[in-house]
Amino acid sequence: MSSVLIQRALVFALTSGLSLSAGASTNERGLDARNYDTSISACQDFWQYADGGWLKSNPIPAEYSTWSLDNELQERNLALLKEILENAAKNPGTPGSTTQKIGDFYATAMNQTAINQAGITPIKKDLAAIDAVKSAADVVALIRDWQALGFGVLFEFGADADLKDSANDIGYASQGGLGLPDRDYYIRQDAESKALLEKYHTHIEKMLSLLGEKNAREQSDWVLALETRLAKASLDRVSLRDPIKSYQIVTLKQADTQTPHFSWTEFFKAIHRDDVKRFSLPHPLFFATADKALSDVPVSHWQAYLRWNLIASSADFLGDDFVNAKFDFRGKVLRGTQELKPRWKRVIDSADHALGEVLGQAYVERTFPPEAKARALVLVNNLKVAMHERIEKLAWMSEATKKSAYAKLYTLDPKIGYPDHWRDYSALTIKRDSYLENMRAAIAFEAHRNFAKIDKPVDKTEWGMTPQTVNAYYNPTRNEIVFPAAQLQPPYFDAKADDALNYGGIGAVIGHEMTHAFDDEGSQFDAAGNLKNWWSAQDKKQFESRTAKLVNQFAAYVPIDQLHINGKLTLGENIADLGGLLVAYDAFKLTPQGKGDEKIENLNPDQRFFLSYAQTWRTSQRPEQLKLQVQSNEHAPAKFRVIGPISNVPAFAKAFECKAGDAMVRGADSKVDIW
């Protein structure tokens, strides 16, 4: 589990984190007519029109549950990262150097024979510690010790900006402790959900049996019962979108009173921060339930829960039996993935997590020259101009509220490509002996680095994504938009392409992150990044009335079976998609090409803009993955991130000569108009 919970909850990313397959055809840059499906009208289903040919000719590779443009870009990245890591493994250089660290990490992780031979040896000490637990106090002590090493068992904890004093970091505790993606997986009563829960039950049993536990089935009963109890006390994902519900400042004495069986005073001693006097302890029902469970759940049941958490978090770094058993559920059952990724790809994922900015430095040197950052900043500034003009023209917003909106827009900080200051990994020791120990060392290093931030000024130079990540994000407490180098690659961003393609591609991404500053969550934070209202009551009422129409629009979409999109859960992303598209289009219309009508490839400028936007969302998903996304993710599936916003944009209808009554033209009563 992540040790940084508020950042994960509040940072608004573009996507959900979702070599090309044999026979696939795709465009690395520009538009590709092979991607089109002209058997359907652009005015009926623009996503299918723009991407249907690609969907047909690009089957999902067996090792993936989702295949998209972002996956295509990541495959290119993987080839480069593999080369970097293999070179470091062969030529590690000076002991303690960054090259030695990534080289030894990769070499150790790729030594599959040694890992298989080791079996459960790397976790024997942990198993012995669990076996030694004799009392509830021992359970608490072990949980506390694991938390100090960055292992977020039972709950999550980490440092992040104080929501009401964003210049300083504080500690945050948060609900956790579940093995399934969402609390609703434990609660839903339909037949399919019950069947999935039973498969999870069997998976727990399988993993415990691999540890040699004789009563694995009985222990899995205990684990599932405890997780279900915690799930019933947890907030749902829609509630977690409300920042104030994850913010409750308490003193250590108050916290100890709230959870009498779990001492927060002792917890802060364990993480070597006994100087801390206050932190955020929200989610009262969850922590009250967890605390009561510490007193009334038998110790043997807690031991089973601890064993399960241990093997669930360690399996990826152990032998094939554990890796395959985990994949059978996490990959096949939950996501429909047919095959495990090749080992080298999985190891690169681990290296990115453990030593991401070391890899990032090498990646940037090969892919992102300084002039690329300068060109991207020009786009950002052009979109800021367009956003200002859109705010200025809002008839429903008062001048006083507009003034605050301008202040937030003017102070919005763009970060492009890579950090100005690279992370220092000198305190992290990596050896060529144990994959699991190296991964644990990296997790503990990050946990200690994070704990040290508590009650210190926020380091605003720090990034929340590595440069090689194909994604982007907005952070409300820093009022910043961040675009890693990997996101700024063709066809999203291409210096050789016409403006229509760049504004429809990376321009819409920039606009998306920019609009997050003004979505239903981001709009609760002021220009300084503090959770503070800057709206008049009437303007807020108008905003909520307009966003309610977007909730209803998306709630009507049914991506698979009878599953509707959760319009409230996806609202922030849907606001950002619509606003981002409109801002990017307005910025494009300020360019010479946007002001003209010259055709390229028989397409006028506006058609090229909208096709570029739609083709960045080319995505195929396995049914299991699509269900998982609809039921637990704040991002709507790709198709609806095209047809949803597009149908609210009159310029699109004009570009493709769509008429009232067409599916891609919403009527006046249902058309959404926010930013």
C-alpha positions in Angstrom: 0.0 0.0 0.0 1.0 3.6 -0.6 2.3 5.5 2.4 1.2 8.8 0.9 -2.5 8.8 1.2 -3.7 12.4 0.7 -1.7 12.9 -2.4 -3.2 9.7 -3.9 -6.7 10.8 -2.9 -6.4 14.4 -4.1 -4.0 14.5 -7.0 -6.0 14.3 -10.2 -4.4 12.2 -12.8 -5.3 12.1 -16.5 -5.7 8.3 -16.7 -6.3 5.4 -14.4 -3.0 3.8 -14.8 -4.0 1.5 -17.1 6.7 -3.8 -28.5 3.3 -3.8 -30.2 1.4 -7.0 -30.6 2.0 -9.0 -33.7 0.1 -7.8 -36.7 -1.0 -4.5 -35.0 -1.1 -1.3 -37.0 -0.9 2.0 -35.3 0.4 5.6 -35.9 3.3 6.8 -33.9 2.6 10.3 -35.0 -0.1 12.2 -36.7 -3.6 11.0 -37.8 -3.9 7.6 -39.4 -6.9 6.9 -41.7 -6.5 3.2 -40.8 -7.8 4.1 -37.4 -11.2 5.3 -38.7 -14.4 3.3 -39.0 -16.3 5.2 -41.7 -19.2 2.6 -41.6 -20.6 4.6 -38.7 -21.4 8.3 -38.8 -19.2 10.7 -36.8 -22.4 12.3 -35.6 -23.7 9.0 -34.1 -20.6 7.7 -32.3 -17.5 9.7 -32.8 -15.3 7.4 -30.7 -16.1 4.5 -33.0 -15.8 6.6 -36.1 -12.3 7.9 -35.0 -11.0 4.7 -33.5 -13.0 1.8 -34.8 -10.4 0.7 -37.4 -7.7 0.7 -34.7 -9.9 -1.3 -32.4 -10.3 -4.0 -35.1 -6.7 -4.2 -36.1 -5.2 -4.0 -32.6 -6.3 -6.9 -30.4 -5.3 -6.7 -26.8 -2.0 -8.5 -26.2 -2.4 -11.5 -23.9 -0.3 -9.9 -21.1 -2.6 -6.9 -20.9 -6.1 -6.2 -19.7 -6.2 -2.9 -21.5 -4.5 -1.8 -24.7 -4.4 1.9 -25.6 -2.3 4.7 -26.9 -0.7 5.1 -23.5 0.2 1.4 -23.5 1.8 1.8 -27.0 3.9 4.7 -25.6 4.8 2.7 -22.5 6.0 -0.2 -24.7 8.4 2.1 -26.4 9.6 3.4 -23.1 10.1 -0.2 -21.8 12.5 -1.0 -24.6 14.6 2.0 -23.7 14.4 1.4 -19.9 15.4 -2.2 -20.5 18.5 -1.1 -22.3 19.4 1.3 -19.5 19.0 -1.3 -16.8 20.8 -4.1 -18.7 23.8 -1.8 -19.3 23.9 -0.9 -15.7 23.7 -4.5 -14.6 26.7 -5.3 -16.9 28.6 -2.2 -15.9 27.5 -1.2 -12.4 30.4 1.1 -11.7 31.4 2.5 -8.4 29.8 0.9 -5.3 27.1 3.2 -4.0 26.6 5.0 -7.3 23.2 5.3 -8.9 24.4 3.0 -11.7 25.4 0.4 -9.2 22.0 0.6 -7.5 19.8 0.2 -10.6 22.2 -2.4 -12.0 22.3 -4.6 -8.9 18.5 -4.2 -8.4 17.8 -5.3 -12.0 20.4 -8.2 -12.0 19.1 -9.5 -8.7 15.4 -9.3 -9.7 16.2 -11.1 -13.0 17.9 -14.0 -11.3 14.8 -16.2 -11.4 16.7 -19.4 -10.5 18.0 -18.0 -7.3 14.7 -16.5 -6.3 12.9 -19.9 -6.9 15.6 -21.7 -4.9 15.2 -19.3 -2.0 11.5 -20.2 -1.6 10.1 -18.5 1.5 13.5 -17.9 3.1 13.3 -14.1 2.6 10.1 -13.9 4.7 10.9 -16.6 7.4 11.8 -14.0 10.0 8.5 -12.2 9.4 6.6 -15.5 9.7 8.4 -16.2 12.9 7.5 -12.8 14.2 3.8 -13.5 13.4 4.0 -16.9 15.1 5.5 -15.2 18.2 2.4 -13.0 18.6 0.6 -14.0 21.8 -1.6 -11.0 22.7 -3.5 -8.1 21.3 -0.7 -5.9 22.4 1.7 -8.0 20.3 -0.6 -7.6 17.3 -0.5 -3.8 17.7 3.3 -3.8 18.2 3.9 -5.8 15.0 1.5 -3.6 13.0 3.4 -0.6 14.3 6.7 -2.0 13.4 5.6 -2.8 9.9 4.1 0.6 9.4 7.5 2.1 10.4 9.0 0.1 7.5 6.5 1.5 5.0 4.2 -1.5 5.0 0.7 0.0 5.3 -1.1 -2.9 7.1 -4.6 -2.2 8.6 -4.5 1.5 7.8 -2.5 4.0 5.7 -0.2 6.7 6.9 2.0 9.4 5.4 2.9 13.0 5.2 1.3 15.6 2.9 0.4 19.2 2.8 -1.9 20.5 5.5 -5.2 21.1 3.6 -5.7 24.3 5.5 -2.1 25.4 5.7 -0.7 24.2 2.4 2.8 25.5 2.9 3.5 22.9 5.5 3.3 19.1 5.6 1.5 17.1 8.4 0.9 13.5 9.0 -2.3 11.8 7.8 -3.8 8.5 8.8 -6.5 7.0 6.6 -8.7 3.9 6.3 -7.2 0.9 4.6 -6.7 -2.8 5.4 -8.6 -4.3 2.4 -7.3 -6.7 -0.2 -9.9 -6.0 -2.8 -10.0 -2.8 -4.9 -13.0 -1.2 -3.2 -15.1 -1.7 -0.1 -18.2 -2.3 -2.2 -16.7 -5.7 -3.3 -17.3 -7.0 0.2 -20.8 -5.5 0.5 -22.6 -6.0 -2.9 -25.2 -8.8 -2.8 -25.7 -9.6 -6.5 -24.8 -13.1 -7.7 -21.7 -12.0 -9.7 -20.3 -10.0 -6.8 -20.8 -12.9 -4.4 -19.1 -15.3 -6.8 -16.1 -12.9 -7.1 -15.8 -12.6 -3.4 -15.7 -16.4 -3.1 -12.9 -16.5 -5.7 -11.0 -14.0 -3.5 -11.7 -16.2 -0.5 -10.2 -19.2 -2.4 -7.2 -17.0 -3.5 -6.4 -16.2 0.2 -6.6 -19.9 1.0 -4.2 -20.7 -1.9 -1.7 -18.1 -0.8 -1.7 -19.2 2.8 -1.4 -22.8 1.8 1.8 -21.9 -0.2 3.2 -20.7 3.1 2.6 -24.2 4.5 -0.3 -23.3 6.7 -2.3 -26.5 7.4 -5.6 -24.8 8.2 -5.4 -22.4 5.3 -9.2 -22.5 4.6 -10.1 -21.7 8.2 -7.5 -18.9 8.2 -9.0 -17.5 5.0 -12.4 -17.4 6.6 -11.0 -15.3 9.4 -9.2 -13.0 7.0 -12.3 -12.4 4.9 -14.5 -11.8 8.0 -12.1 -9.2 9.3 -11.7 -7.4 6.0 -15.5 -7.4 5.5 -15.9 -5.9 9.0 -13.4 -3.1 8.0 -15.1 -2.6 4.6 -18.5 -2.0 6.2 -16.9 0.7 8.3 -15.1 2.3 5.4 -16.2 5.4 3.4 -17.2 4.7 -0.2 -15.2 6.2 -3.1 -17.7 9.1 -3.6 -17.4 10.1 0.0 -13.6 10.0 -0.2 -13.8 12.6 -3.0 -14.8 15.1 -0.3 -11.5 16.5 1.0 -12.9 17.5 4.4 -13.9 13.9 5.1 -10.2 13.0 5.1 -9.1 15.9 7.4 -9.5 15.9 11.1 -6.7 17.4 13.2 -6.1 15.9 16.6 -3.4 15.9 19.3 -1.8 12.6 20.1 -3.6 12.6 23.4 -7.0 13.0 21.6 -6.0 10.3 19.1 -5.0 7.8 21.9 -8.4 8.4 23.5 -10.2 7.7 20.2 -8.4 4.4 19.7 -7.6 3.1 23.2 -6.2 -0.2 21.9 -3.8 1.5 19.5 -1.4 4.1 20.9 -0.6 6.8 18.4 2.0 8.1 20.9 3.9 4.8 20.5 3.3 4.8 16.8 5.1 8.1 16.3 7.9 6.9 18.5 8.2 3.8 16.2 8.5 6.0 13.1 11.1 8.1 14.9 8.9 11.2 15.0 8.1 11.4 18.7 8.4 15.2 18.3 5.1 15.3 16.4 2.2 16.8 18.5 -0.7 16.7 16.1 -1.9 15.0 12.9 -5.0 14.2 10.9 -7.1 11.2 12.1 -10.3 11.2 10.0 -12.7 8.3 9.1 -13.9 7.9 12.7 -16.1 4.8 12.1 -13.2 3.0 10.4 -10.7 3.6 13.2 -13.3 2.9 15.9 -14.1 -0.4 14.2 -10.4 -1.3 13.7 -9.7 -0.4 17.3 -12.5 -2.6 18.6 -11.3 -5.5 16.4 -7.9 -5.2 18.1 -9.7 -6.0 21.4 -12.3 -8.6 20.4 -10.9 -10.5 17.4 -8.9 -13.6 18.5 -5.2 -13.3 18.2 -5.1 -16.4 15.9 -7.4 -14.5 13.5 -5.1 -11.5 13.6 -2.1 -13.8 12.9 -3.9 -15.1 9.8 -4.6 -11.5 8.7 -0.9 -10.6 9.1 0.2 -13.7 7.2 -2.1 -12.8 4.4 -0.9 -9.2 4.3 2.7 -10.4 4.3 2.4 -12.8 1.4 0.1 -10.5 -0.6 2.7 -7.7 -0.5 5.7 -10.0 -1.0 4.5 -12.5 -3.6 5.8 -10.5 -6.6 9.3 -10.7 -5.3 9.3 -14.4 -4.4 9.3 -17.6 -6.5 7.1 -18.5 -9.4 4.5 -20.4 -7.3 3.7 -17.2 -5.4 3.9 -15.0 -8.5 1.6 -17.3 -10.5 -0.9 -17.7 -7.7 -1.2 -13.9 -7.3 -1.6 -13.4 -11.0 -4.3 -16.1 -11.2 -6.5 -13.8 -9.1 -5.2 -10.3 -9.6 -4.6 -10.7 -13.3 -7.0 -13.3 -14.6 -10.0 -13.1 -12.3 -10.1 -9.4 -11.6 -8.9 -8.1 -15.0 -9.2 -10.9 -17.5 -5.5 -10.8 -18.4 -4.5 -14.0 -20.2 -0.8 -14.2 -19.6 1.7 -12.9 -17.1 4.0 -10.2 -18.4 7.6 -11.2 -19.2 9.8 -11.0 -16.2 11.8 -8.1 -17.5 8.7 -5.9 -17.8 7.6 -6.7 -14.3 11.1 -6.0 -13.0 11.1 -2.6 -14.7 7.9 -1.8 -13.0 9.5 -2.6 -9.7 12.6 -0.6 -10.5 10.5 2.4 -11.4 8.8 2.1 -8.0 12.1 1.6 -6.1 14.5 4.0 -8.0 12.2 5.9 -10.3 14.1 9.2 -10.5 17.4 7.4 -11.2 15.8 5.8 -14.2 14.1 9.1 -15.0 17.4 10.9 -15.3 18.7 8.4 -17.9 15.4 8.4 -19.7 15.2 12.2 -20.0 18.7 12.4 -21.4 17.6 10.1 -24.2 14.2 11.4 -24.9 13.5 15.0 -23.8 15.8 17.8 -24.8 15.5 21.3 -23.1 13.8 22.8 -26.2 10.9 20.3 -25.8 10.2 21.8 -22.3 10.2 25.3 -23.8 7.7 24.3 -26.6 5.4 22.7 -24.0 5.5 25.8 -21.8 4.3 27.9 -24.8 1.3 25.6 -25.1 0.5 25.9 -21.4 0.7 29.6 -21.5 -1.6 29.7 -24.6 -4.1 27.6 -22.8 -4.0 29.9 -19.7 -4.9 32.8 -22.0 -7.8 30.7 -23.4 -9.0 29.7 -19.9 -8.9 33.3 -18.8 -11.1 34.3 -21.7 -13.6 31.6 -20.9 -13.8 32.6 -17.3 -14.2 36.2 -18.4 -17.2 35.3 -20.6 -19.1 33.3 -17.9 -22.5 34.9 -17.5 -23.4 32.9 -14.5 -20.3 33.9 -12.3 -20.0 37.1 -10.4 -17.1 39.5 -10.8 -15.9 38.8 -7.3 -15.7 35.1 -7.8 -14.1 35.6 -11.2 -11.4 37.7 -9.5 -10.5 34.7 -7.2 -10.6 32.3 -10.2 -8.2 34.5 -12.1 -5.8 34.6 -9.1 -5.9 30.8 -9.1 -5.2 30.6 -12.8 -2.4 33.1 -12.7 -0.6 31.2 -9.9 -1.1 27.8 -11.5 2.4 26.3 -11.6 3.3 24.1 -14.7 6.0 21.5 -14.3 7.2 20.1 -17.6 9.2 16.9 -18.3 11.3 16.3 -15.2 12.1 17.7 -11.8 14.6 20.6 -11.4 16.2 18.7 -8.6 16.7 14.9 -8.7 16.0 12.8 -5.6 19.0 11.8 -3.5 19.2 8.0 -3.1 22.6 7.9 -1.3 21.0 6.6 1.9 19.5 3.6 0.0 21.6 0.4 0.0 21.0 -2.0 -2.9 22.8 -5.4 -3.0 23.0 -8.4 -5.4 21.5 -10.9 -3.0 17.7 -10.6 -2.5 15.1 -9.1 -4.8 12.6 -8.9 -1.8 15.2 -7.3 0.5 16.1 -4.7 -2.2 12.4 -3.9 -2.7 11.9 -3.6 1.1 14.9 -1.4 1.4 13.5 0.9 -1.2 10.1 1.0 0.5 11.6 1.7 3.9 13.8 4.4 2.4 10.8 6.1 0.9 8.8 5.7 4.1 11.5 7.3 6.2 11.9 10.1 3.7 8.2 10.7 3.9 8.0 10.6 7.7 10.7 13.2 7.9 8.5 15.7 6.1 5.9 15.9 8.9 5.7 19.4 10.4 8.2 20.7 7.8 7.7 23.1 4.9 6.4 21.5 1.7 9.1 20.9 -0.9 7.4 22.3 -4.0 10.1 21.1 -6.3 9.2 17.5 -5.6 7.3 15.4 -8.2 4.6 12.8 -7.7 5.3 10.9 -10.9 8.5 9.8 -12.6 9.5 11.3 -16.0 9.0 7.9 -17.7 5.3 7.8 -16.6 2.7 8.2 -19.4 0.3 10.4 -17.4 -0.2 13.8 -15.9 -1.7 15.3 -12.8 -3.0 18.4 -10.9 -2.2 18.8 -7.3 -4.6 21.2 -5.5 -2.5 21.9 -2.4 0.3 23.1 -4.6 -1.9 24.5 -7.4 0.4 22.8 -9.9 0.0 20.9 -13.2 2.6 18.3 -13.9 3.5 16.7 -17.3 6.1 14.0 -17.3 8.4 13.7 -20.3 6.8 10.4 -21.3 3.4 12.2 -21.8 5.0 14.7 -24.0 5.8 12.3 -26.9 4.2 11.8 -30.3 1.4 11.6 -31.1 0.3 13.6 -28.0 3.0 16.2 -28.6 4.9 16.4 -31.9 7.0 19.4 -33.0 6.6 18.2 -36.6 2.8 18.1 -36.5 0.4 20.9 -37.3 -1.2 22.8 -34.4 -4.6 21.0 -34.8 -3.0 17.7 -33.8 -0.9 19.2 -30.9 -3.8 21.1 -29.4 -6.2 18.2 -29.9 -3.6 15.9 -28.3 -1.4 17.4 -25.6 -3.5 20.6 -25.6 -6.5 18.7 -24.3 -4.3 17.0 -21.7 -3.0 20.3 -20.5 -6.5 21.7 -20.5 -7.8 18.7 -18.6 -5.3 19.2 -15.7 -5.8 22.9 -15.8 -9.6 22.5 -15.4 -9.0 20.2 -12.4 -8.2 23.4 -10.5 -11.9 24.3 -11.1 -13.7 21.0 -10.9 -15.9 20.0 -7.9 -12.9 19.1 -5.8 -10.2 21.5 -7.0 -12.6 24.4 -6.8 -12.6 24.0 -3.0 -9.0 25.1 -2.8 -7.8 28.7 -3.2 -4.9 30.1 -5.2 -2.5 29.3 -2.3 -3.6 25.7 -2.2 -5.6 25.9 1.0 -9.0 24.3 1.5 -10.9 27.6 1.6 -14.1 28.8 0.0 -13.7 31.5 -2.6 -17.2 31.3 -4.1 -20.2 33.4 -3.4 -23.2 31.4 -2.3 -25.1 32.1 -5.5 -22.2 31.2 -7.8 -21.6 28.0 -5.9 -25.3 27.1 -6.4 -25.0 27.8 -10.1 -21.9 25.7 -10.4 -23.5 22.7 -8.6 -26.6 23.0 -10.8 -24.5 22.8 -13.9 -22.3 20.0 -12.7 -25.4 18.0 -11.7 -26.3 17.9 -15.4 -22.9 16.3 -16.1 -23.6 13.8 -13.3 -26.8 12.8 -14.9 -25.3 12.6 -18.4 -22.7 10.1 -17.4 -24.9 8.1 -15.0 -27.1 7.3 -18.1 -24.1 5.6 -19.9 -24.0 1.8 -19.6 -20.5 0.5 -20.7 -21.1 -3.2 -20.0 -23.9 -5.5 -18.9 -26.2 -3.4 -16.7 -23.4 -1.4 -15.1 -24.0 2.4 -15.2 -21.1 4.8 -14.9 -21.1 6.4 -11.4 -21.7 10.0 -12.4 -20.8 11.3 -8.9 -17.6 9.3 -8.7 -16.4 10.4 -12.1 -17.6 14.0 -11.9 -14.2 15.6 -11.4 -12.6 13.8 -14.4 -15.7 14.5 -16.5 -15.6 18.2 -15.7 -11.9 18.2 -16.5 -12.4 16.4 -19.8 -15.1 18.8 -21.0 -13.3 21.9 -19.8 -10.0 20.7 -21.1 -11.4 20.1 -24.6 -13.1 23.5 -24.7 -10.0 25.4 -23.5 -7.7 23.5 -25.9 -10.1 24.3 -28.8 -10.2 28.0 -27.9 -6.4 28.1 -27.7 -6.2 26.3 -31.0 -8.5 28.9 -32.6 -5.9 31.6 -31.6 -3.3 30.0 -33.9 -2.9 30.8 -37.6 -4.2 27.3 -38.6 -7.1 27.6 -36.2 -8.1 30.9 -37.7 -7.9 29.5 -41.3 -9.6 26.8 -43.2 -6.8 25.1 -45.2 -7.4 21.4 -45.5 -4.7 18.8 -44.8 -5.3 15.1 -45.8 -8.8 16.3 -46.9 -9.7 17.4 -43.3 -10.3 21.0 -42.3 -8.5 22.3 -39.2 -11.4 21.7 -36.7 -11.9 18.2 -38.0 -8.2 17.5 -37.4 -8.4 18.9 -33.9 -11.3 16.7 -32.9 -10.0 13.6 -34.5 -6.7 14.1 -32.8 -8.5 14.3 -29.5 -10.5 11.2 -30.1 -7.5 9.2 -31.4 -5.6 9.8 -28.1 -8.4 7.8 -26.4 -8.1 4.7 -28.6 -8.5 1.9 -26.0 -9.6 -1.7 -25.8 -10.5 -3.4 -22.5 -11.2 -6.9 -21.5 -14.7 -7.3 -20.0 -13.4 -8.0 -16.5 -11.2 -4.9 -16.6 -14.0 -2.8 -17.9 -16.2 -3.9 -15.0 -13.4 -3.2 -12.5 -13.0 0.3 -13.9 -16.8 1.1 -13.9 -17.2 -0.2 -10.3 -14.2 1.3 -8.7 -12.4 4.0 -10.7 -13.0 7.8 -10.8 -12.2 7.8 -14.6 -15.0 6.8 -17.0 -14.1 4.3 -19.8 -12.3 5.8 -22.8 -15.3 5.8 -25.1 -17.3 8.0 -22.9 -14.4 10.4 -22.4 -14.8 11.1 -26.1 -18.6 11.0 -26.7 -19.4 12.6 -23.4 -17.6 15.9 -23.8 -17.8 16.0 -27.6 -21.6 15.9 -27.5 -21.6 19.2 -25.4 -19.4 21.1 -27.9 -21.2 23.0 -30.7 -18.0 23.5 -32.6 -17.7 19.7 -33.0 -21.2 19.5 -34.5 -20.4 22.3 -36.9 -17.1 20.7 -38.0 -18.8 17.4 -38.9 -22.2 18.9 -40.0 -24.1 17.1 -37.2 -27.8 18.0 -36.7 -30.2 18.3 -33.8 -31.3 14.8 -32.9 -27.9 13.2 -33.7 -26.4 11.2 -30.8 -23.4 13.5 -30.7 -25.6 16.6 -30.3 -27.2 17.2 -26.9 -30.3 19.2 -26.8 -30.5 22.6 -25.1 -32.2 21.1 -22.0 -29.4 18.5 -21.5 -26.4 20.3 -22.8 -23.7 20.8 -20.1 -22.2 24.3 -19.9 -19.8 24.8 -17.0 -16.4 26.4 -17.8 
